[in-house]
Amino acid sequence: MTERRLTSRIRFEHPIPAQMMAIDGTWRRECTMDDVSENGAMLMVGASIEGLHLKEFFLLLSSKGLAYRRCMLAWVNGDQIGVTFLKRGKKTTKQPRQEPRP
């Protein structure tokens, strides 16, 4: 498989425990972060992700939720998933254009 990342990645000797959480808080999944780059990460997910809305979610990096990244799913390979970090202010869907008020 060819490398497609534009930035270098850091692979952890021991995976970092983390949690994935829905934007609206309706679901959580335990995971570990195996590597990370400026733009994304590779996660190992223990439980099934089938049926979860993964277009946009949080990756919680602390038990209190104080360190987190907003993510979207990039790829799935068994229990491994790739995520792309969303930049502040970036939206995943286009908002309808509003007409000026008279």
C-alpha distances in whole Angstrom, upper triangle without the diagonal:
4,7,9,12,15,17,16,16,18,17,20,22,23,22,24,26,26,27,26,29,30,32,35,35,35,32,30,27,27,23,22,20,17,16,18,18,20,19,17,17,15,18,18,21,24,26,25,24,25,27,27,27,24,24,26,27,27,25,29,28,32,34,37,34,35,31,29,26,26,23,21,19,15,13,14,13,16,18,15,15,14,17,18,22,24,27,30,32,29,30,27,30,32,36,38,40,44,47,49,52,56
4,6,9,12,14,14,14,17,17,20,22,24,23,25,27,27,28,27,30,31,32,35,35,36,33,31,29,28,25,23,21,18,16,17,16,19,17,16,16,15,19,20,23,26,28,27,26,27,29,28,28,25,24,26,27,27,26,29,28,32,35,37,34,35,31,29,26,26,23,21,19,15,14,16,15,19,20,17,17,15,17,17,21,23,25,29,31,27,28,26,29,31,35,37,39,43,46,48,51,54
4,6,9,10,10,11,14,14,18,20,22,21,22,25,24,26,25,28,29,29,33,33,34,31,30,27,27,23,21,18,16,14,14,13,15,14,13,13,13,17,19,22,25,27,26,25,26,29,27,27,23,23,24,25,25,23,26,25,29,32,34,31,31,28,26,23,23,20,19,17,14,14,16,15,19,20,16,15,13,15,15,18,20,22,26,28,25,26,24,27,29,33,36,37,41,44,46,49,52
4,6,9,10,11,15,16,19,22,24,22,23,25,24,25,24,26,27,27,31,31,32,30,29,27,27,23,22,19,17,14,14,12,13,12,12,13,13,17,19,22,25,27,26,24,26,27,26,25,21,20,21,23,23,22,25,25,28,31,33,30,30,27,24,21,21,18,17,15,12,12,15,16,19,20,17,15,12,13,12,15,17,19,23,25,22,23,21,24,26,29,32,34,37,40,42,45,49
4,5,7,8,12,14,17,20,22,20,21,23,22,23,22,25,25,26,29,30,31,29,27,25,25,22,20,17,15,12,11,8,10,8,9,10,12,15,19,21,25,27,26,24,26,28,26,24,21,20,20,21,21,19,22,22,26,29,30,27,27,23,21,18,18,16,16,15,12,13,16,17,20,20,17,15,11,12,11,13,15,16,20,22,20,21,20,23,25,28,32,33,36,39,41,44,48
4,7,9,13,16,19,22,24,22,23,25,24,25,24,26,27,27,31,31,33,31,29,28,28,24,23,19,18,15,12,9,9,8,10,13,15,18,22,24,28,30,29,27,29,30,28,26,23,22,21,22,22,21,24,23,27,30,31,28,28,24,22,19,19,17,17,17,14,16,19,21,24,24,20,18,14,14,12,13,15,16,19,21,19,21,20,23,25,28,31,32,35,38,40,43,46
4,7,10,13,16,19,21,20,20,23,22,24,23,25,27,26,30,31,32,30,28,27,26,23,21,17,16,12,10,6,6,7,9,11,14,17,21,24,27,29,29,27,29,31,28,27,23,22,22,22,21,20,22,21,24,28,29,26,25,22,20,17,18,17,18,18,15,17,20,21,24,24,20,18,15,14,12,13,15,15,19,21,19,22,21,25,27,29,33,34,37,40,41,44,48
4,7,10,13,16,18,18,18,21,21,23,23,26,28,28,31,31,33,31,29,27,25,22,19,16,14,10,9,6,8,9,10,11,13,16,20,23,26,28,29,27,30,32,29,28,24,24,23,23,22,20,22,20,24,27,29,26,25,22,20,18,20,18,19,19,17,18,20,21,24,23,19,18,15,15,14,14,17,18,21,24,22,25,24,28,30,33,36,37,40,43,45,48,51
4,6,10,13,15,14,14,18,18,20,20,23,25,26,29,29,31,28,26,23,22,18,16,12,10,7,5,4,8,9,9,8,10,13,16,19,22,25,26,24,27,29,27,26,22,23,22,21,20,17,19,17,21,24,26,24,23,19,18,16,18,17,18,17,16,16,18,19,21,20,16,15,12,13,13,13,17,18,21,24,22,24,24,27,30,33,36,38,41,44,45,48,52
4,6,10,12,11,12,15,16,19,20,23,25,26,30,29,31,28,25,23,21,17,14,11,9,5,5,6,9,12,11,9,10,13,15,19,22,24,26,25,28,30,27,27,24,24,23,22,20,17,18,16,19,22,24,22,22,18,18,16,19,18,19,19,18,18,20,20,22,20,16,16,14,14,15,15,18,19,22,26,24,26,26,30,32,35,39,40,43,46,48,50,54
4,7,9,8,10,14,15,18,19,23,25,27,30,29,30,27,24,21,19,15,12,9,6,4,7,9,12,14,12,10,9,11,13,17,19,22,24,23,26,29,27,27,23,25,24,22,21,17,18,16,19,22,24,23,23,19,19,18,20,19,20,19,18,18,18,18,19,17,14,15,13,15,16,17,20,22,25,28,27,28,27,31,34,37,40,42,45,48,50,52,56
4,5,6,7,11,13,17,18,22,25,26,30,28,29,26,23,20,17,14,10,8,6,6,8,11,15,16,14,11,11,11,13,16,18,21,23,23,27,29,27,27,24,26,24,23,20,17,17,14,17,19,22,21,21,18,18,18,21,20,21,21,20,20,20,19,20,18,15,16,15,16,18,18,22,23,26,29,28,30,29,33,36,38,42,44,46,50,51,54,57
4,6,9,12,15,19,21,25,28,30,32,30,32,28,25,22,19,16,12,11,8,9,12,15,18,20,18,15,14,14,14,17,19,22,25,25,28,31,29,30,27,29,28,26,24,20,20,17,19,21,24,23,24,21,21,21,24,23,25,24,23,22,22,21,21,19,17,18,18,20,21,22,25,27,29,33,32,33,32,36,39,42,45,47,50,53,55,57,61
4,6,9,13,16,18,22,25,27,30,28,29,26,22,19,16,13,9,9,8,10,13,16,19,21,18,15,13,13,12,15,16,20,22,23,26,29,27,28,25,28,26,24,22,18,17,15,16,18,21,21,22,19,19,20,23,22,24,23,23,22,21,20,20,17,16,17,18,19,21,21,25,27,29,32,31,33,32,35,39,41,44,47,49,53,54,56,60
4,6,9,13,15,18,22,24,26,24,25,22,18,16,12,9,6,5,5,8,10,14,17,18,15,12,10,9,9,12,13,16,19,19,23,25,23,24,22,24,23,20,18,14,14,12,14,15,19,18,19,17,16,17,19,18,20,19,19,19,18,17,17,14,13,14,14,16,18,18,22,24,26,29,28,29,28,32,35,37,41,43,46,49,51,53,57
4,6,10,13,16,20,21,24,22,23,20,16,14,11,8,5,5,7,9,10,14,16,17,14,11,11,9,10,12,13,17,19,19,23,25,22,23,20,23,21,18,15,12,11,8,10,12,15,15,16,13,13,14,17,17,19,19,19,20,19,19,19,16,14,15,15,15,17,17,20,22,24,27,26,27,27,30,34,35,39,41,44,47,49,51,54
4,7,10,14,17,19,21,19,20,17,13,11,8,6,4,6,9,12,13,16,18,19,16,13,12,10,10,10,11,14,17,17,21,23,20,21,19,22,20,17,14,11,9,7,9,9,13,13,14,12,12,14,17,16,19,18,20,20,19,19,19,15,14,15,16,15,18,17,20,22,24,27,26,27,26,30,33,35,38,41,43,47,48,50,54
4,7,10,14,16,18,15,17,14,10,9,6,5,5,7,10,12,13,16,17,17,14,12,12,9,10,10,11,13,16,15,19,20,17,18,16,18,16,13,10,7,6,5,7,8,11,10,12,10,9,11,13,13,16,16,18,18,18,19,18,15,14,13,14,13,15,15,17,20,21,24,23,24,23,26,30,31,35,37,39,43,45,46,50
4,6,10,12,14,12,13,10,7,6,5,5,8,9,13,15,15,18,19,18,15,13,13,10,10,9,10,11,13,12,16,17,14,15,13,16,14,10,8,6,5,7,8,9,11,9,12,11,9,11,12,12,14,14,17,17,17,18,18,14,14,13,14,13,15,15,17,19,20,23,22,22,21,24,28,29,32,35,37,41,42,44,48
4,7,10,12,10,11,8,5,5,6,7,10,10,14,15,15,17,18,17,14,12,12,10,11,9,11,11,12,10,14,14,11,11,10,12,10,7,6,5,6,9,11,12,13,11,14,12,10,10,10,9,11,11,14,15,14,17,16,13,13,11,12,11,13,13,14,17,18,20,19,19,18,21,24,26,29,32,34,38,39,41,45
4,6,8,6,8,6,4,7,9,10,13,14,18,19,18,20,20,19,16,15,16,13,14,12,14,13,14,11,14,14,10,10,9,12,10,6,5,6,7,11,12,12,13,10,13,13,10,10,10,10,11,13,16,17,17,20,19,17,16,14,15,13,15,14,15,17,18,19,19,18,17,19,23,24,27,30,32,35,37,38,42
4,5,5,6,5,7,9,12,14,16,17,21,21,20,22,22,20,17,17,18,16,17,14,16,15,14,12,14,12,8,7,8,10,8,5,6,9,10,14,16,16,16,13,16,15,12,12,10,10,11,12,16,17,17,20,20,18,18,16,16,14,15,14,14,17,17,18,17,16,15,17,20,21,24,27,28,32,34,35,39
4,6,8,9,10,13,15,16,19,19,22,23,21,22,21,19,18,18,19,18,20,18,20,18,18,15,17,15,11,9,9,10,7,5,6,10,11,15,16,17,16,13,15,15,12,11,9,10,11,13,17,19,20,23,23,21,21,18,18,15,15,14,13,15,14,15,15,13,13,14,18,18,21,24,25,29,31,32,36
4,6,8,10,14,17,19,21,22,25,26,25,26,25,23,21,22,23,21,22,20,21,19,19,16,18,15,12,10,12,12,10,9,10,13,14,17,18,18,17,14,16,17,15,15,12,14,14,16,20,22,22,25,25,23,23,21,21,18,19,18,16,19,18,18,18,15,15,16,19,19,22,25,26,29,31,32,36
4,6,7,11,14,16,19,20,24,25,24,25,25,23,21,21,22,19,20,18,19,17,17,15,17,15,12,11,12,14,12,9,9,12,12,15,16,15,14,12,15,16,14,14,13,14,15,17,21,22,22,25,24,22,22,20,21,18,19,18,18,20,19,20,20,18,18,20,23,23,26,29,29,33,35,36,39
4,7,11,14,17,20,22,25,26,26,27,27,25,23,23,23,20,20,17,18,15,15,13,14,12,10,10,12,14,13,11,12,14,14,18,19,17,17,15,18,19,17,17,16,16,16,17,21,22,21,24,23,21,22,20,21,19,21,20,20,23,22,23,22,20,19,20,24,24,26,29,31,34,36,37,41
4,7,10,13,17,18,22,23,23,25,26,24,21,20,20,17,17,14,14,12,12,10,12,11,8,9,11,14,12,10,11,12,13,16,17,16,16,14,18,18,16,16,15,15,15,15,19,20,19,21,20,17,18,17,19,17,19,19,19,22,23,23,23,21,20,21,25,25,28,31,33,37,39,40,43
4,7,10,13,15,18,20,20,23,24,22,19,18,17,14,14,11,11,10,11,10,13,13,10,11,11,14,13,10,9,10,10,13,14,12,14,12,16,16,13,14,14,14,15,15,18,19,17,20,18,15,16,15,17,16,18,18,19,22,22,24,23,22,20,23,26,27,30,33,35,39,41,42,46
4,6,10,13,16,18,18,21,23,21,18,16,15,11,10,7,8,7,9,8,12,13,10,12,12,15,14,11,11,10,10,12,14,13,15,14,17,16,14,15,15,14,15,14,17,17,15,17,15,12,13,13,15,14,17,18,19,22,23,25,24,23,22,24,28,29,32,35,37,41,43,45,48
4,7,10,13,16,17,20,22,21,18,15,14,10,9,6,7,7,10,11,14,16,14,16,14,18,17,13,12,10,10,11,12,11,14,13,16,15,14,15,16,15,16,16,18,18,16,17,15,12,12,13,15,15,18,18,20,23,24,27,26,25,24,27,30,32,35,38,40,44,46,47,51
4,7,10,12,14,17,19,18,15,12,10,6,5,4,6,8,11,11,15,17,14,16,14,17,16,13,12,9,10,10,12,12,16,14,17,15,13,14,15,14,15,14,16,15,14,14,13,10,10,10,12,12,16,16,19,22,23,26,25,25,23,26,30,32,35,38,40,44,46,48,51
4,6,9,11,15,17,17,14,10,9,6,5,7,9,12,14,14,18,20,18,19,17,19,18,15,14,10,10,10,12,13,16,15,17,15,14,14,16,15,16,15,16,16,15,15,14,11,10,10,12,12,15,16,19,22,24,26,25,26,24,28,31,33,37,39,42,45,47,49,53
4,6,7,11,14,14,10,7,6,5,7,9,12,14,16,16,19,21,19,20,16,19,17,15,13,10,10,9,12,14,17,15,17,14,12,12,14,13,15,14,15,15,14,15,15,12,10,10,10,10,13,13,17,19,21,24,23,24,23,26,30,32,36,38,40,44,46,48,52
4,7,11,14,14,11,8,6,6,7,11,13,16,18,17,21,23,21,22,19,21,20,18,17,13,14,13,16,18,21,19,20,17,16,15,17,16,17,15,15,15,14,14,15,12,9,10,10,12,14,15,19,21,24,27,25,26,25,29,32,34,38,40,43,46,48,50,54
4,7,11,11,9,6,5,8,10,13,16,19,20,19,23,25,23,23,19,20,20,18,17,13,15,13,16,19,22,20,20,17,15,14,16,15,16,15,14,14,15,15,17,15,11,11,10,11,12,13,17,19,22,25,23,25,24,27,30,33,36,38,41,45,46,49,53
4,7,8,6,4,7,9,12,15,18,21,22,20,23,25,23,22,18,19,18,17,15,12,14,12,16,19,21,18,18,15,13,12,14,12,14,14,13,15,16,17,19,17,13,12,10,9,10,10,14,15,18,21,20,22,21,25,28,30,34,36,38,42,43,46,49
4,5,5,6,9,12,16,18,22,24,25,23,26,27,24,23,20,20,18,18,16,14,16,15,18,21,23,20,20,16,15,12,14,13,14,15,14,15,17,19,21,20,16,14,11,10,9,9,13,14,17,20,18,20,20,24,26,29,32,34,37,40,41,44,48
4,6,8,12,15,18,21,24,26,26,24,27,28,25,24,20,19,18,17,16,14,16,15,18,22,23,20,19,15,14,11,13,12,14,15,14,17,19,21,24,22,19,16,13,11,9,8,11,11,14,17,16,18,19,22,24,27,30,31,34,37,38,41,45
4,7,11,14,17,19,23,24,24,22,24,25,22,21,17,16,15,15,14,13,16,16,19,22,23,20,20,16,14,11,11,10,11,12,11,14,17,19,22,21,17,14,11,9,6,5,8,9,12,15,13,15,15,19,21,24,27,29,31,35,36,39,42
4,7,10,14,15,19,21,21,18,21,22,19,18,14,14,13,13,12,11,14,13,17,20,22,18,19,15,12,9,10,8,9,10,9,11,14,16,18,17,13,11,7,5,4,5,9,11,14,17,15,16,15,19,22,24,28,30,33,36,38,40,44
4,6,10,12,16,18,18,17,20,21,19,18,14,15,14,13,12,10,13,12,16,19,20,18,18,15,13,10,12,9,11,10,10,11,12,14,16,14,10,8,6,5,7,8,12,14,17,20,18,19,18,22,25,27,31,33,36,39,41,43,47
4,7,10,13,16,16,15,18,20,18,18,14,16,15,15,14,11,14,13,17,19,22,19,20,17,15,13,14,11,12,10,10,9,10,10,12,10,7,6,5,6,9,11,15,17,20,23,21,22,20,23,27,29,33,35,38,42,44,46,50
4,6,10,12,13,12,15,18,15,16,13,15,15,13,13,10,12,12,15,17,20,17,19,16,14,13,14,12,12,10,11,10,10,10,11,8,6,5,6,8,11,13,16,19,21,24,22,22,21,24,27,30,33,36,39,42,44,46,50
4,7,9,11,11,14,17,16,17,15,17,17,15,15,12,14,14,17,18,21,19,21,19,17,16,17,15,15,13,14,12,10,10,9,6,5,6,9,11,15,16,19,22,25,27,25,25,23,27,30,33,36,39,41,45,47,49,53
4,6,7,8,11,14,13,15,13,16,16,14,14,12,13,14,17,17,20,18,21,19,17,17,17,15,15,13,14,13,10,11,9,5,6,7,11,12,16,17,20,23,25,27,26,25,23,26,29,32,35,38,40,44,46,48,52
4,7,9,12,15,14,17,16,19,19,17,17,15,15,16,18,17,20,20,23,21,19,20,20,18,18,16,18,16,13,13,10,7,9,11,14,16,19,21,23,27,28,31,29,28,26,29,33,35,38,41,43,47,49,51,55
4,7,9,12,11,15,14,18,18,16,16,15,16,18,19,18,21,20,23,22,20,20,20,18,18,16,18,16,13,14,11,8,11,12,16,17,20,22,24,27,29,30,29,28,25,28,31,33,36,39,42,45,48,49,53
4,5,9,9,12,12,16,17,16,17,16,18,20,22,21,23,22,25,24,21,21,20,18,17,14,17,15,12,12,10,8,11,11,15,16,20,21,23,27,28,30,28,26,24,26,29,31,34,37,40,43,46,48,51
4,6,6,9,8,12,13,12,14,14,16,19,21,21,23,21,24,22,19,18,17,15,13,11,14,12,10,12,10,9,10,10,13,13,17,18,20,24,25,26,24,23,20,22,26,28,30,34,36,40,42,44,48
4,6,9,10,13,15,14,17,17,20,22,24,24,26,24,27,26,23,21,20,17,15,13,15,13,11,13,11,11,13,12,15,16,19,21,22,26,27,28,26,24,21,22,26,27,30,33,36,39,42,44,47
4,7,9,12,14,14,17,18,20,23,25,25,26,24,27,26,23,22,19,17,15,13,16,15,13,16,15,14,16,15,17,17,19,21,22,25,27,27,25,22,19,20,24,25,27,31,33,36,39,41,44
4,6,9,10,10,13,14,16,20,22,22,23,20,23,22,19,18,16,14,12,11,14,14,13,16,15,14,15,13,15,14,17,18,18,22,23,24,22,19,17,18,22,23,26,29,31,35,37,39,43
4,6,7,8,11,14,16,20,22,22,23,20,22,21,18,16,14,12,10,10,13,14,14,17,17,16,16,14,15,13,15,16,16,19,20,20,18,16,13,14,18,19,22,25,27,31,34,35,39
4,5,6,10,11,14,17,20,21,22,19,21,19,16,14,11,9,6,6,9,11,11,14,15,14,14,11,11,10,11,13,13,16,18,19,16,14,12,14,17,19,22,25,28,32,34,36,40
4,7,11,13,16,19,22,23,23,20,22,20,16,14,11,8,5,6,9,11,13,16,18,17,16,13,12,10,10,12,11,14,16,16,13,11,8,10,14,16,19,22,25,28,31,33,36
4,7,10,13,16,19,20,20,17,18,17,13,11,7,6,4,7,10,13,15,18,19,18,17,13,13,10,10,10,9,12,13,13,11,9,8,10,14,16,19,22,24,28,30,32,36
4,7,10,13,15,16,17,13,15,14,10,9,6,5,6,8,12,14,15,18,19,17,16,13,13,10,10,10,10,13,14,15,13,12,11,14,17,19,22,25,27,31,33,34,38
4,6,9,12,13,13,10,11,10,7,6,5,6,8,11,14,16,17,20,20,18,17,14,13,10,11,9,10,12,13,15,14,14,14,17,20,21,25,27,29,33,34,36,40
4,6,9,11,12,9,11,9,5,5,6,7,10,11,14,15,16,18,19,16,14,12,12,9,11,9,11,13,14,17,16,17,16,20,23,24,28,30,32,36,38,39,43
4,6,8,8,6,8,6,4,7,9,10,13,15,17,19,19,21,21,18,17,15,15,13,14,12,14,16,16,19,19,19,19,23,26,27,30,33,34,38,39,41,45
4,7,9,7,8,5,5,8,11,12,16,17,19,20,20,22,22,19,17,16,16,14,15,13,15,17,17,21,21,22,22,25,28,30,33,35,37,41,42,44,47
4,5,5,6,5,7,11,14,16,19,20,22,24,24,25,25,22,20,20,19,18,19,17,18,19,19,23,23,24,25,28,31,32,35,38,39,43,44,45,49
4,6,8,9,10,14,16,18,21,22,24,26,25,26,26,22,22,21,22,20,21,19,21,22,22,25,26,26,27,30,33,33,37,39,40,44,45,46,50
4,6,8,10,14,16,18,21,23,26,27,27,29,28,25,24,23,23,21,22,20,21,22,21,24,25,25,26,29,32,32,35,38,39,42,43,44,48
4,6,6,10,12,15,18,20,23,24,25,27,27,23,22,21,21,18,19,16,17,18,17,20,21,21,22,25,28,28,32,34,35,39,40,41,45
4,6,10,13,16,19,21,24,26,27,29,29,26,24,23,22,19,19,16,17,17,16,19,20,22,23,26,28,29,32,34,35,39,39,40,44
4,7,10,13,17,19,21,23,24,26,27,24,22,20,19,16,16,13,15,15,14,18,19,20,21,25,27,28,32,33,35,38,39,41,44
4,7,9,13,15,18,20,21,23,24,21,19,17,16,13,13,10,11,12,12,15,16,17,18,21,24,25,29,31,32,36,37,38,42
4,6,10,13,15,17,19,21,23,20,18,15,14,10,10,7,8,9,10,13,13,14,15,18,21,22,26,28,30,33,35,37,40
4,7,11,13,16,18,21,22,20,18,15,13,10,9,6,6,8,9,11,10,11,11,14,17,19,22,25,27,30,32,34,37
4,7,9,12,14,17,19,17,15,12,10,6,5,5,5,9,11,13,11,11,10,14,17,19,23,25,27,31,33,35,39
4,6,9,12,15,17,16,14,10,9,6,5,7,7,11,13,14,11,11,9,12,15,18,21,24,27,30,32,35,38
4,6,8,12,14,13,11,7,6,5,6,9,10,14,17,18,15,14,11,14,18,20,24,26,29,33,35,38,41
4,7,11,13,14,11,7,5,5,6,10,11,15,18,19,16,15,13,16,19,22,25,27,31,34,36,39,43
4,7,10,11,8,6,5,7,9,13,15,18,22,23,20,19,16,19,22,25,28,31,34,37,40,42,46
4,6,7,6,4,6,9,12,16,18,21,24,26,23,22,19,21,25,27,30,33,36,40,42,45,48
4,6,5,6,9,12,15,18,21,24,27,29,26,25,22,25,28,31,34,37,40,43,46,49,52
4,5,8,11,14,18,21,23,27,29,31,28,28,25,27,30,33,36,39,42,45,48,50,54
4,7,10,13,17,19,22,25,28,30,27,27,24,27,30,33,36,39,42,45,48,50,54
4,7,10,14,16,19,23,25,27,25,25,22,25,29,31,35,37,40,44,46,49,52
4,6,10,13,16,19,22,24,21,21,19,22,25,28,31,34,37,40,42,45,49
4,7,10,13,16,19,21,19,19,17,20,23,26,29,32,35,38,41,43,47
4,6,9,13,16,18,15,15,14,17,20,23,26,29,32,35,37,40,43
4,6,9,13,15,12,13,11,15,18,21,24,26,29,33,35,37,41
4,6,10,12,10,12,11,15,18,20,24,26,28,32,33,36,39
4,7,8,6,8,9,12,15,17,20,22,25,28,30,32,36
4,6,5,9,10,14,15,17,21,22,24,27,28,31,34
4,6,8,11,14,15,16,20,21,22,26,26,29,32
4,6,10,12,12,13,16,17,19,22,23,25,29
4,7,9,10,11,15,16,19,22,23,26,29
4,6,7,9,12,14,17,20,22,24,28
4,7,9,13,15,18,22,24,26,30
4,6,9,12,15,19,21,24,27
4,6,9,12,15,18,21,24
4,6,9,12,15,17,21
4,6,10,13,15,18
4,7,9,12,16
4,6,9,12
4,6,9
4,6
4
